[in-house]
């Protein structure tokens, strides 16, 4: 946790999520103590956890499912054209297993878009620490190709990076799951409001037509 202090806690410049007024009920730093069972479940069974949380975020309606919910479209890949309509559950399982980090981030961004949520400053620090460890692991493996004597070091950093990733995605998953439970337990109607941390009260979240539908960055920095 202390390593995360070295990282900036501000939003990415131009990031639409940094302009939202609502925040998650629990920060990723608080989740392990507040939701330990969910954290452990997501740590040891991350594909199953991603399947369940995405389905909950979609209110169980898999007709709204697309691969990564369209957040990771690129020139050679377009969500909605990968067989999701005919086999949404199978596609979600494949996404959770083979593209786990994208699945985790996609569900979180979907929830943030739905309820106009921004990340807690500690969330940003933790996510950036994870991203840094993954990049360091890649750099060490490249260095080990050039200098074979660095292979043991690369393997060690790789193991540490894996532990960091699984811990971070578990916290993120538990955070999103708790937020969904909170939001779905709220009354629905024109007079219902959001009373988030710090006493922030806004109208019930609706789709913001002015907000871009695609994230400005496809890393895990949300």
Rosetta silent file (secondary structure, phi, psi, omega in degrees, C-alpha in Angstrom):
SEQUENCE: XXXXXXXXXXXXXXXXXXXXXXXXXXXXXXXXXXXXXXXXXXXXXXXXXXXXXXXXXXXXXXXXXXXXXXXXXXXXXXXXXXXXXXXXXXXXXXXXXXXXXXXXXXXXXXXXXXXXXXXXXXXXXXXXXXXXXXXXXXXXXXXXXXXXXXXXXXXXXXXXXXXXXXXXXXXXXXXXXXXXXXXXXXXXXXXXXXXXXXXXXXXXXXXXXXXXXXXXXXXXXX
SCORE:     score description
SCORE:     0.000 S_00000001
   1 L     0.000  -39.119 -178.343    0.000    0.000    0.000 S_00000001
   2 H   -64.373  -28.815  178.682    2.812    2.414    0.828 S_00000001
   3 H   -62.593  -29.499 -176.557    4.223    1.987   -2.698 S_00000001
   4 H   -68.845  -21.096 -178.360    1.033    3.537   -4.081 S_00000001
   5 H   -61.733  -25.857 -177.475    1.778    6.868   -2.367 S_00000001
   6 H   -71.426  -12.511 -173.917    4.419    7.537   -5.035 S_00000001
   7 L  -101.584  149.968 -179.895    1.752    7.722   -7.751 S_00000001
   8 L   -64.738  143.910 -179.106   -0.435   10.655   -8.751 S_00000001
   9 L  -107.765    9.475 -179.334   -4.021   10.528   -7.479 S_00000001
  10 L   -90.449  161.086  177.966   -5.556   12.869  -10.051 S_00000001
  11 L   -71.068  159.192  175.481   -7.655   11.898  -13.077 S_00000001
  12 L   -64.930  141.666 -179.977   -6.141   11.612  -16.539 S_00000001
  13 L   -59.380  127.108  179.629   -6.266   14.909  -18.411 S_00000001
  14 L    82.959    2.175 -178.787   -9.451   15.053  -20.463 S_00000001
  15 L   -74.263  123.675 -177.274  -10.912   11.945  -18.815 S_00000001
  16 H   -64.070  -29.668 -177.125  -14.700   12.247  -18.681 S_00000001
  17 H   -67.053  -28.007  179.106  -14.863   10.175  -15.491 S_00000001
  18 H   -70.026  -13.283 -179.523  -12.909   12.808  -13.595 S_00000001
  19 H   -94.540   -9.258  179.603  -15.745   15.279  -14.223 S_00000001
  20 L   -73.064  147.802 -174.560  -18.458   13.142  -12.637 S_00000001
  21 L   -91.959  -22.588 -177.488  -19.629   14.271   -9.194 S_00000001
  22 E   -86.253  155.939  177.858  -20.555   10.909   -7.639 S_00000001
  23 E  -129.712  161.356  176.657  -18.089    8.473   -6.087 S_00000001
  24 L   -62.425  150.095  177.670  -18.109    4.781   -5.249 S_00000001
  25 L   -65.009  -34.687  178.006  -19.522    3.848   -1.851 S_00000001
  26 L  -125.531  135.322  172.855  -16.274    2.031   -1.063 S_00000001
  27 L   -80.458  161.982  179.696  -12.797    2.875   -2.291 S_00000001
  28 H   -64.279  -26.088  178.762  -10.539    0.044   -3.403 S_00000001
  29 H   -72.043  -27.221 -178.147   -8.370    0.689   -0.347 S_00000001
  30 H   -91.955  -19.529 -173.522  -11.323    0.041    1.985 S_00000001
  31 H   -58.206  -44.214 -177.291  -12.804   -2.961    0.181 S_00000001
  32 H   -55.795  -35.652  179.754  -10.550   -5.705    1.661 S_00000001
  33 H   -83.823  -31.466 -176.750  -11.739   -4.899    5.191 S_00000001
  34 H   -86.344  -32.916 -177.770  -15.342   -4.122    4.252 S_00000001
  35 L  -132.410   61.004 -175.150  -15.932   -6.936    1.739 S_00000001
  36 H   -64.100  -38.039 -177.970  -13.347   -9.644    2.530 S_00000001
  37 H   -64.793  -44.270  179.739  -15.400  -12.595    1.250 S_00000001
  38 H   -65.914  -38.407  178.104  -16.006  -11.003   -2.146 S_00000001
  39 H   -61.755  -46.551 -179.334  -12.337  -10.023   -2.407 S_00000001
  40 H   -65.287  -40.927  179.011  -11.162  -13.559   -1.700 S_00000001
  41 H   -62.394  -43.077  179.425  -13.678  -15.035   -4.127 S_00000001
  42 H   -70.029  -29.688  179.515  -12.586  -12.684   -6.911 S_00000001
  43 H   -69.160  -46.720 -174.801   -8.908  -13.346   -6.136 S_00000001
  44 H   -89.437  -21.009 -179.264   -9.118  -17.137   -6.382 S_00000001
  45 L  -133.526   56.992 -172.557  -11.934  -17.427   -8.962 S_00000001
  46 H   -61.219  -40.006  178.907  -11.549  -14.262  -11.022 S_00000001
  47 H   -62.353  -42.275  178.854  -13.212  -15.529  -14.269 S_00000001
  48 H   -63.411  -40.752  179.771  -16.308  -16.673  -12.366 S_00000001
  49 H   -63.696  -41.156 -179.833  -16.423  -13.377  -10.480 S_00000001
  50 H   -66.604  -37.935  177.556  -16.224  -11.355  -13.709 S_00000001
  51 H   -61.352  -47.876 -176.340  -19.027  -13.383  -15.268 S_00000001
  52 H   -67.334  -43.039 -177.579  -21.307  -12.844  -12.270 S_00000001
  53 H   -69.751  -40.008  177.917  -20.565   -9.129  -11.817 S_00000001
  54 H   -63.399  -42.246  179.845  -21.005   -8.299  -15.519 S_00000001
  55 H   -63.557  -37.463  176.986  -24.306  -10.148  -15.577 S_00000001
  56 H   -66.591  -39.885  179.413  -25.402   -8.206  -12.488 S_00000001
  57 H   -64.347  -28.200  178.587  -24.344   -4.927  -14.127 S_00000001
  58 L   -91.834    8.923 -178.069  -26.542   -5.831  -17.110 S_00000001
  59 L    58.163   29.185  178.507  -29.475   -6.657  -14.790 S_00000001
  60 L    77.191   -0.894 -178.890  -29.330  -10.215  -16.049 S_00000001
  61 L   -91.600   95.001 -176.451  -30.311   -9.118  -19.569 S_00000001
  62 H   -75.435   -4.962  174.210  -27.672  -10.722  -21.764 S_00000001
  63 H   -69.101  -18.758  177.766  -29.196   -9.209  -24.898 S_00000001
  64 H   -91.234    2.240 -178.181  -27.311   -6.066  -23.867 S_00000001
  65 L   -78.621  136.882  168.312  -24.003   -7.910  -23.675 S_00000001
  66 L  -136.625  156.731  179.703  -21.171   -7.084  -26.067 S_00000001
  67 H   -59.000  119.886 -177.160  -17.550   -8.108  -25.833 S_00000001
  68 H    55.355   21.539  179.676  -16.006   -5.738  -23.264 S_00000001
  69 H    52.999   25.343  176.786  -19.221   -3.705  -23.693 S_00000001
  70 H    80.843    5.825 -177.464  -17.596   -1.958  -26.660 S_00000001
  71 L   -78.464  -14.041 -175.759  -14.941   -0.198  -24.573 S_00000001
  72 L  -121.968   30.465  176.559  -12.032   -1.848  -26.388 S_00000001
  73 L   -65.719  146.303  176.384  -13.057   -1.547  -30.031 S_00000001
  74 E  -146.815 -173.102 -175.402  -10.254   -0.967  -32.504 S_00000001
  75 L   -61.093  -36.365 -175.902   -9.671   -1.080  -36.247 S_00000001
  76 L  -102.428    6.082 -178.315   -9.547   -4.882  -36.414 S_00000001
  77 E  -144.520  131.545 -179.856  -12.113   -5.619  -33.695 S_00000001
  78 L  -134.148  117.624  178.644  -15.697   -4.488  -33.259 S_00000001
  79 L   -63.134  144.269 -178.189  -17.841   -5.532  -30.307 S_00000001
  80 L    97.008   -6.888  179.855  -21.218   -6.955  -31.278 S_00000001
  81 L  -121.328   29.134 -177.491  -19.797   -8.863  -34.244 S_00000001
  82 L  -120.783   24.107  179.525  -18.256  -11.779  -32.367 S_00000001
  83 L    85.522   13.949 -177.752  -21.287  -14.022  -31.965 S_00000001
  84 L   -63.357  -34.742 -176.497  -22.576  -12.287  -28.832 S_00000001
  85 L   -65.261  -39.029 -176.828  -26.188  -12.302  -30.021 S_00000001
  86 L   -85.862  -32.419 -177.435  -26.362  -16.063  -30.436 S_00000001
  87 L  -137.649   63.777 -176.339  -24.135  -17.122  -27.518 S_00000001
  88 H   -62.923  -38.784 -178.485  -23.776  -14.219  -25.053 S_00000001
  89 H   -67.192  -40.271  178.317  -23.058  -16.412  -22.034 S_00000001
  90 H   -65.595  -43.026 -179.916  -20.358  -18.361  -23.841 S_00000001
  91 H   -63.714  -39.148  178.544  -18.785  -15.150  -25.140 S_00000001
  92 H   -66.124  -38.904  176.477  -18.782  -13.623  -21.660 S_00000001
  93 H   -61.445  -44.105  179.527  -17.099  -16.734  -20.269 S_00000001
  94 H   -64.612  -40.802  177.779  -14.422  -16.528  -22.958 S_00000001
  95 H   -61.589  -44.531 -177.759  -13.917  -12.818  -22.273 S_00000001
  96 H   -65.878  -31.998 -177.709  -13.578  -13.429  -18.530 S_00000001
  97 H   -83.795  -49.079 -171.287  -11.025  -16.215  -19.044 S_00000001
  98 H   -94.751  -18.948  178.963   -8.880  -14.932  -21.904 S_00000001
  99 L  -130.714   54.489 -170.454   -9.250  -11.137  -21.505 S_00000001
 100 H   -61.073  -44.936 -178.132   -9.643  -10.890  -17.756 S_00000001
 101 H   -63.416  -38.128  177.401   -8.148   -7.438  -17.255 S_00000001
 102 H   -67.385  -37.471  178.657  -10.335   -6.020  -20.033 S_00000001
 103 H   -63.781  -43.625  179.516  -13.381   -7.717  -18.514 S_00000001
 104 H   -61.400  -51.141 -177.554  -12.651   -6.199  -15.097 S_00000001
 105 H   -65.959  -37.745 -178.453  -12.148   -2.678  -16.447 S_00000001
 106 H   -63.481  -44.472  179.199  -15.119   -2.893  -18.825 S_00000001
 107 H   -63.725  -41.568 -179.951  -17.569   -3.776  -16.069 S_00000001
 108 H   -64.846  -43.013  179.403  -16.230   -1.000  -13.862 S_00000001
 109 H   -67.014  -34.172  176.411  -16.452    1.589  -16.654 S_00000001
 110 H   -61.473  -44.876  178.863  -19.982    0.416  -17.464 S_00000001
 111 H   -66.674  -39.261  178.910  -21.028    1.021  -13.858 S_00000001
 112 H   -64.807  -39.429  177.318  -19.228    4.382  -13.801 S_00000001
 113 H   -67.989  -39.087 -177.050  -21.042    5.469  -16.971 S_00000001
 114 H   -66.355  -41.470 -174.634  -24.397    4.263  -15.660 S_00000001
 115 H  -112.112   12.981  178.181  -24.209    6.067  -12.323 S_00000001
 116 L    53.562   56.032 -177.399  -21.839    8.936  -13.220 S_00000001
 117 E  -103.514  145.608  169.858  -19.114    7.777  -10.851 S_00000001
 118 E  -115.130  161.463 -179.158  -15.516    8.896  -10.604 S_00000001
 119 L   -76.347  149.454  171.252  -12.654    7.027   -8.985 S_00000001
 120 L   -71.102  148.419  177.732  -11.446    7.719   -5.477 S_00000001
 121 H   -52.570  -38.581  177.901   -7.905    9.212   -5.370 S_00000001
 122 H   -68.507  -30.764  175.263   -6.651    6.012   -3.745 S_00000001
 123 H   -58.629  -46.246 -177.773   -8.279    4.007   -6.540 S_00000001
 124 H   -64.303  -40.749  178.315   -6.176    5.873   -9.067 S_00000001
 125 H   -62.052  -45.645 -177.701   -2.990    5.333   -7.080 S_00000001
 126 H   -64.521  -43.738 -179.463   -3.641    1.593   -6.736 S_00000001
 127 H   -64.859  -40.581 -179.831   -4.510    1.164  -10.409 S_00000001
 128 H   -69.763  -33.891  174.566   -1.413    3.079  -11.525 S_00000001
 129 H   -63.061  -42.484  177.207    0.772    1.018   -9.231 S_00000001
 130 H   -61.703  -47.491  179.875   -0.619   -2.123  -10.876 S_00000001
 131 H   -59.460  -39.175  178.851   -0.022   -0.725  -14.365 S_00000001
 132 H   -62.782  -42.906 -179.689    3.541    0.176  -13.396 S_00000001
 133 H   -65.230  -38.191  179.301    4.229   -3.354  -12.144 S_00000001
 134 H   -66.466  -40.547  177.902    2.898   -4.908  -15.352 S_00000001
 135 H   -67.439  -39.118  177.975    5.107   -2.643  -17.472 S_00000001
 136 H   -62.299  -39.268  177.941    8.107   -3.366  -15.251 S_00000001
 137 H   -61.740  -43.688  178.815    7.509   -7.089  -15.735 S_00000001
 138 H   -63.293  -43.502 -179.875    7.479   -6.654  -19.523 S_00000001
 139 H   -61.879  -41.794 -179.404   10.666   -4.564  -19.439 S_00000001
 140 H   -65.568  -37.839  178.292   12.448   -7.167  -17.307 S_00000001
 141 H   -67.630  -38.063  176.776   11.487   -9.975  -19.678 S_00000001
 142 H   -65.615  -42.049  178.265   12.781   -7.979  -22.646 S_00000001
 143 H   -63.490  -34.608  179.813   15.999   -7.273  -20.754 S_00000001
 144 H   -68.552  -26.191  175.796   16.310  -10.994  -19.967 S_00000001
 145 H   -67.864  -39.098  179.800   16.244  -11.764  -23.691 S_00000001
 146 H   -75.530  -42.224 -179.142   19.252   -9.502  -24.161 S_00000001
 147 L  -124.899   99.111 -176.920   21.019  -10.610  -20.987 S_00000001
 148 H   -57.134  -21.492 -179.956   20.129  -14.189  -19.914 S_00000001
 149 H   -67.901  -12.995 -179.596   21.564  -13.566  -16.448 S_00000001
 150 H   -92.326    4.347 -175.501   18.491  -11.423  -15.738 S_00000001
 151 H   -63.080  -42.399 -179.957   16.030  -14.276  -16.242 S_00000001
 152 H   -63.084  -39.925  177.897   15.675  -15.077  -12.548 S_00000001
 153 H   -64.275  -41.223  179.660   15.042  -11.427  -11.795 S_00000001
 154 H   -63.354  -41.023  179.063   12.449  -11.257  -14.580 S_00000001
 155 H   -64.857  -41.390  179.393   10.647  -14.322  -13.228 S_00000001
 156 H   -62.829  -47.081  178.683   10.607  -12.848   -9.713 S_00000001
 157 H   -62.837  -36.875  179.242    9.201   -9.514  -10.922 S_00000001
 158 H   -61.625  -43.469  179.878    6.675  -11.431  -13.010 S_00000001
 159 H   -65.283  -41.342  178.645    5.404  -13.309   -9.951 S_00000001
 160 H   -63.824  -43.160  179.341    5.146  -10.086   -7.950 S_00000001
 161 H   -62.543  -38.143  177.532    3.271   -8.395  -10.803 S_00000001
 162 H   -62.494  -45.268  179.655    0.841  -11.330  -10.969 S_00000001
 163 H   -62.647  -40.502  178.655    0.111  -11.077   -7.249 S_00000001
 164 H   -63.639  -45.483 -178.808   -0.417   -7.330   -7.559 S_00000001
 165 H   -61.236  -49.140 -177.856   -2.784   -7.765  -10.504 S_00000001
 166 H   -62.917  -34.218  177.837   -4.910  -10.441   -8.857 S_00000001
 167 H   -68.952  -43.947 -178.283   -5.136   -8.358   -5.695 S_00000001
 168 H   -67.156  -44.336 -179.722   -6.113   -5.188   -7.557 S_00000001
 169 H   -66.700  -30.776  177.114   -8.709   -6.882   -9.754 S_00000001
 170 H   -66.688  -43.349  177.816  -10.192   -8.550   -6.679 S_00000001
 171 H   -64.523  -41.192 -179.689  -10.541   -5.180   -4.936 S_00000001
 172 H   -65.480  -41.974  179.510  -11.995   -3.623   -8.075 S_00000001
 173 H   -64.395  -44.827  179.217  -14.483   -6.457   -8.520 S_00000001
 174 H   -65.035  -37.128  177.887  -15.634   -6.294   -4.903 S_00000001
 175 H   -62.009  -47.449 -179.510  -15.954   -2.514   -5.157 S_00000001
 176 H   -65.869  -41.429  179.599  -18.158   -2.759   -8.252 S_00000001
 177 H   -61.691  -43.189  178.733  -20.241   -5.571   -6.765 S_00000001
 178 H   -64.292  -41.352  179.909  -20.900   -3.534   -3.602 S_00000001
 179 H   -63.352  -41.358  178.911  -21.818   -0.467   -5.679 S_00000001
 180 H   -63.425  -43.113  177.687  -24.289   -2.477   -7.759 S_00000001
 181 H   -60.656  -41.647 -179.939  -25.940   -3.869   -4.633 S_00000001
 182 H   -65.116  -48.021 -176.991  -26.207   -0.349   -3.229 S_00000001
 183 H   -65.718  -39.727 -177.135  -27.624    1.183   -6.406 S_00000001
 184 H   -74.801  -17.573  177.658  -30.138   -1.604   -7.011 S_00000001
 185 L   -86.309   -9.018 -178.588  -31.418   -1.347   -3.432 S_00000001
 186 L   -77.938  151.957  175.232  -32.258    2.339   -3.881 S_00000001
 187 L   -67.169  147.896 -179.683  -35.811    3.503   -4.676 S_00000001
 188 L  -109.168  128.793  179.765  -36.472    4.284   -8.317 S_00000001
 189 L   163.257  170.671 -177.012  -38.376    7.410   -9.237 S_00000001
 190 L   -65.026  -22.396 -178.351  -38.089   11.121  -10.066 S_00000001
 191 L   -96.139   -3.283 -179.576  -37.574   12.017   -6.398 S_00000001
 192 L   -74.742  145.583 -179.359  -34.902    9.413   -5.713 S_00000001
 193 E  -134.724  172.740  178.451  -31.394   10.760   -5.294 S_00000001
 194 E  -108.553  119.738  178.615  -27.826    9.640   -4.848 S_00000001
 195 E  -113.510   82.809 -175.486  -26.317   10.348   -1.464 S_00000001
 196 L   -86.000 -175.110  178.506  -22.721    9.324   -1.936 S_00000001
 197 H   -55.559  138.599  179.878  -19.664    9.876    0.248 S_00000001
 198 H    85.297    5.024  177.470  -19.309   13.486    1.289 S_00000001
 199 H    75.025   22.632  179.034  -23.052   14.096    1.057 S_00000001
 200 L   -72.785  124.226 -179.643  -23.074   14.548   -2.713 S_00000001
 201 E  -123.578  127.951  178.027  -26.680   14.485   -3.903 S_00000001
 202 E  -136.620  176.765  175.551  -27.678   14.458   -7.544 S_00000001
 203 E   -70.455  165.672  176.949  -30.610   13.342   -9.615 S_00000001
 204 L   -58.754  131.924 -176.630  -31.041    9.698  -10.460 S_00000001
 205 L   -59.178  134.457  173.084  -28.358    8.844  -13.048 S_00000001
 206 L  -131.319  169.149 -177.764  -29.513    8.823  -16.652 S_00000001
 207 L   -65.435  129.641 -179.643  -27.597    8.434  -19.860 S_00000001
 208 L   -90.723  105.799 -176.072  -25.526   11.553  -20.524 S_00000001
 209 L   -65.409  -20.954 -177.869  -25.893   12.309  -24.278 S_00000001
 210 L   -86.389  -11.796 -176.906  -22.916   14.674  -24.249 S_00000001
 211 L   -82.660  139.056  175.772  -20.497   12.120  -22.807 S_00000001
 212 L   -64.174  145.091 -177.425  -18.313   10.130  -25.239 S_00000001
 213 L   -86.961  -11.439 -178.867  -19.214    6.463  -25.397 S_00000001
 214 L  -113.887  132.930  179.882  -15.634    5.292  -25.737 S_00000001
 215 L   -63.592  150.064 -177.969  -13.045    5.690  -22.961 S_00000001
 216 L   -77.550  -14.775  178.953  -10.113    7.951  -23.714 S_00000001
 217 L  -143.068  139.786 -177.752   -7.644    5.362  -22.516 S_00000001
 218 L  -102.531   20.309  172.490   -7.784    1.593  -22.637 S_00000001
 219 L   -87.926 -175.560 -173.909   -5.501    0.974  -19.687 S_00000001
 220 L   -91.041   34.444 -173.833   -6.759    0.027  -16.250 S_00000001
 221 L  -102.412   76.523  178.829   -6.757    3.635  -15.062 S_00000001
 222 L  -133.124    0.000    0.000  -10.323    4.267  -14.018 S_00000001
